[in-house]
Amino acid sequence: MASPKGAPDSVALLLFFVFWYAGNMKYNEYNTASLNAVGGKTAGLTMTVATMQLGVCAVYALVMWIVKINPAKLFGLQIPTKQDLPKTTKDDIVKTLPVGFCSAAAHACTVFALGGDPLFGQIVKSGEPVLSALVNTVFYGKPPSNAKVGCLPIIVGGVAFASLKKNAETGGYALKFDQTALVFGMLANSFAAFKGSESKKLMSDKAIAERFGGVGNQFATTQILAFFMCLPVMFLTEGDKFSEFVDTFKTSSDLQFNLVMSGMAFYLYNELATYTLKATGPVTASVANTAKRVIVMVYMAAVTGKVLTDEQKIGAGVAICGVLLYSLIDDLLKPKATDKSKTA
């Protein structure tokens, strides 16, 4: 007799979509609130916040291994899955280090970018395919198709236009943007591209994948490694202010709540994204990712009370449409298979 699993897969998939989006939106909100609670982007504690978020992820991963249950599927009204400790070897962990490093760097840079300007940071983050194409071409010998390359100027142009500011007196345009959001957003995109390629390379080894026992365990291991890799960087760059952070954490309920919730939201929305994208086709996944960026941007504009300029609205729209086209262009241009039964 088959054991009950809860809601039908179609219902669960819809709920995974909803909570993936909601988790991403709430992460951005909690992350902004965490940075504000320690004094904002000029307080010199951004790396500490990023590291402590990963610390929350690491603790959550360890708790799941202790109780041997992953509750993520509860979001889809399904029975939680079993999550045993992975049977990885020392060599497996060594081979996972590049993924952990790229994950740590991508996360830290993202926190810096969103801390600089939550809205413009999202616009820069939408340009991830540009850096992905560059990284995969130069370092992995896997260039995108010519059709995809043709989409890259659209994305770059959109981000560039979003960086412009119109002078009310002269009517002319000049570059005006948050440098932190731009620089760290581009770095985050680069490390995310490396992380994706390194993760794919790691899990292509069937023996390693089997010992991990699933993507959930690989993600948990990666987050723990990322946390320990961020620690020395945190103490090296912001160690003199760590006691200040601890004192604030002890007395500020805002920091306590938002830091823990940002870490939890980050872990869970990434896991729910994995469930969602694994169950959908590439076209649906591309549209979903594109829609997510738009929704998160609108949500953060409402939360922060910051209104996008006309240039940012147009630039973001162009860049996001370019990303969608980049994701779909190969499928759109793929020749349709002929029906052999009709030609026979």
N, C-alpha and C positions, 0 to 999 in steps of 0.2 A: 504493500500500500504506500503510495507516494505521500511524503510528508508535506503538510501545508506550507506554502511560501508567502502567503498574504495576497496583496493586490495583484491583479493581472499585470503582465509585463508592460502592456500599453499604457496602463494607468501609472505604473511606477515610472516609466520613461518620461511621461508628462510632468510628474512631480519632481523628478531629477532635474529636468529643464528649469522648472520654477525655482527650486532651491539653489541650483547652480548660479542662476542670475542673481537671486536674492543674496546668496552668500558673497558673491563678488561685490555687489553694491554695498553690503554691510561692512565688508572688509575695508573698502575704501573709506567709508564713514568712520569706522573705529580707528583706522590707521591715522586719519587726519586728527581725530580727537586725541589720540595718544600723543602725537607730536605736539599738539597745542597744550596738552597737560604738562609737558616738560619744558615749555617755553617757546615752542615754535621752531622754525627752521634755523633761526640764528642762535639757539640756545646751546648748540654743540652737542646734542645728545641723540641725533638721528640714527647713528650707527648702533647706539645702545638699544634704542627702541626696536630696530630691525633684528638685532641679535636676540633680544628677549622674546620677540614674536616667534622666532625659530625655536627658542627654548620651550615655549608653550607647545609647539608642534612636537618636539622631541619627547616631552613628558606624556603627551597624549598618545604617541606611538608606543611608548613603553607600557602605558596602562593597558592598551589594547592587547599587547603580547602577554601581559600578566593575567588578564581575565580571559584571554583567548577568544575575544569576540570583537568584531568590527560592526559598530551600530549604524554605519552610514546608510544602509539600505532601509532603515526605519523611515528615512525621509521619503521613500517611495512606498511606504506602508507595507513593506515586505519584512520577512524574518531576517534578523541580523546574520551575517555570515561568520563562519569560524575563521580566526586569524591566529594560526600557530606561529611560534618563533621560527624564522627562516633557518634553513640548514646550511647556510653559507659558510664557506671556508675563509681562511685568512686571505688567500689569493683572490677570492671573490670580492672581498671588501676593498682590497687594493685596487682592483679593476673598477670598483664603483667610485673611487675617490675623485676622478675627473667629473663625474656627474654631480657629486656632492659639492665640489668646488664651484662649478658653473651655476648650480642651484643657489648656493650661498651668495655668489656675486650678483646674480640676476635679481634675487630678492632684495638685497641691500641697496642696489642701484635703483630699483623700483621705488623703494621707500624714500630715498633721497629725491627722486624725480617728482613723486607725488607730494612730497613735503615742500618742494620748491613752488609748485603750482599744480593743485590736483586736476584742474581742467586741461591746462596746456600739456601737463604730463601725460594725460590720457591720449591727447592728440599725437604726441610724439610716439607713444607706445603703439599707436595704430600703424606706424611705419615699420613694424617688425619684419614683414616680408622682405624689405630692402636689405636689411642686415643679414637676414637668413640666406638670401640668394648669394650675397657676397661671401659669407662664411662657408657655405656649402660648396661654392665654386673654388675658392682659394685653398681651403684646408681639407676638403673631403673629395674633391674632384667630381662633384655632382652638380653641375650648373643647371639652372632652370631652363625650360624650353624657351625658344625665341619669342613665343607668344607671351609668356610670363614676363620676360625681360621687357617687352613692349609696354607692360602695365606699370613697371617701376617708376617711370617719370611722372605718372599720374599721382602716385602715392607721395613721391618727393615734392611734387608741385603743390599738393594739398597742404602738406606740413609746412612748406615754405610760405605759402600764402597766409596760413594761420599765424605765422610769425610777424606779419606786417601790422603796422599801426598807422592809421590815417591821421594826418595833421589837420586839426579842425580849422586852422587859419589859412594854410596854404593849399590844402586839399591833396598834398603830396603824401606818398607812402614812405615809411622808413621801417627798418627792422626793429622790433621791440618785443622782447620775450624774456621769460625767466631762464637765465643761463643754466641754473642748476637743473631745472626740469629738462632742458634740451640735452645737455651733456650726459646726465645720468640716465635719461630716458634712452638715449642712443646706446649707452653702455649696457643697459638692461636688455635691450633688444639683441645686442651682440652675444651676451652671455646666454640668453634664452635660446638663441640659435645653436650655440655650442652644446648647451644642455640637451636639446632635442636630438641632435645628431649623436652625441655620446651615449645617451640613454638608449637610443635605437640600436647602436652598435653593441652595447652591453647586453641587452635582452635578446639580441639575435643569436647569442650563444645559448643553445638549447639546454645545455647542462647547467649553466648559471641560472637561467630562467626557472628551471625545474627546482633548483635548490632554494631560490627565493620563494617559490610557492605562490607566485602571482604578483601582479603589478602593485597591489596594495602594500605588500611587504617591501618591494623595491622602493616605493615612494616613502614609506616610513623610515627605511634605512637611510635614504638620501637626506631626509630632513634632519635626522640625528647627526649625520656627518656634516651637514651644512651648519648646524648650530655650533659644533665644536671648531669648525674652521673659522667662523665669524668671531668667536671669543677672543683670540689673540689680536685680531684686527681692532676689535672694540677697545680692548685695554691699551693697545698701542696708540690709538688715535684719540680716545675719549676717556682713558683710564683715570685721568686727574679729576674727572667730573663724576665718576661712578658713585662715590659716596653721596654726592648731591642727588643723583638719580634714586639711590636707595632711600634717602630721607624723604624725597617727594613721594616715592611709591608707598612708603609707610603711612603717610598722612593724607594722600590724595585718593579718594574713592574713585574719582574720574579716571585717573591713570590706572588704578588697579583693574577696574571694570573693562576699560577700552583696550588695555594691553592684552589681557587674557582673551577677550572676545575677538580681537583682531587676529591673534594667533590661531584660535579655534576656527574662525571664519576662513582664514587662508587655507588651513589644512582641509577643511570639509568641502569648500567650493572646488578645490583642485581635484579631490577624490570624486565628487559628484560629476564634474566635467568629464572625468575618465569614464565613468559609467555611461554617461549620455553619449559621448562621441563614439564609444565602442559599439553602441547599439544603433547608430545611425550611419547613413551613407556619407560619402565625402561632400556631396552637394549640401545636404542638410547641415552637416557640421560646419561648413564654411558660412552658410547663411546665419546659423546660430551664433557663431563667433562674432560675425559682423554686427548682428543685432545687439549682442551683449555690449559691445563698445558704445553704441549709441545710447542704450538704456542707462549704462553706468555714468556716461557723461551728463545726461539730462538729470539723473538722480543727484550727482555730486553738485551740479549747478544749483539745484533746489536746496540741498543740505548746507552748502557753504554760503549761499546767498550771493554768489558771484555770477554775474551775467556774462555770457560769452559775447565777445564783440562780433560784429557782422563778418569781419575777416576770419575770425576763428570758426564761426558757424559754417561759412562757405568752405574754408580750408579743410575743416574736419569732415564735412560732407564729401568733398572731392577725394580726400585721402581714404576714407572708409569705403567709398564706392570703388576706388582703385584696388583696395585690399580684397573686396568681394570679387571683382573681376579677375584679379590675380589668382584667387582660389578656384575659380570656375572655368577659366579660359581654356584649359586643356580639354576638359570634358565637353565644353561647348563646341570646340573645333574638331573633336574626335569624329572620324568618319563613321557613319551608322553602318552596323552590320547588315548585310543583305540577307533576306529570307531565302535560304537555299531551297526550301520546298517549292517556292514559286518559280525559281529559275531552273529547277531540275526538269 
